[in-house]
Amino acid sequence: MPVRFDRSETPGVIRLEGAVDIGCAAELKAALLEALTSKGEARISVETATGIDVTAVQLLWAAEREARVSGMVLALEGPVPEALRATLLEAGFERFPCAEDPEPVDEGGE
């Protein structure tokens, strides 16, 4: 299961595992909506994600924007694997969505 919302932790954590692509977009959207309705704070963990497609990235950006507008905190928990950062760079994104401290995607050590 590539998307799991762990409500047992405080704040709740949405865990993205393996390949997160259009095949699990509905599942990711449902988890993000549930997190957004919880009001307060939620985290997203991508540590064990091996890939992420543009559909998932768009959902994360939309959720981040909605959280910001509603005064909620939706942030990354843990590091973003280098392979995911490279994918975002190739797609034209400068940073990973939901990063508290926007860390630019490294463009080869600059």
Buried (B, 14 or more C-beta within 10 A) or exposed (E): EBBBBEBEEEBBBBBBBEBBBEEBBEBBBEBBEBBBEBEEBBBBBBBEBBBBBBBBBEBBBBBBEBBEEEEBEBBBBEEBBEEBBEBBBEEEBEBBBBBEEEBEBEEEEE
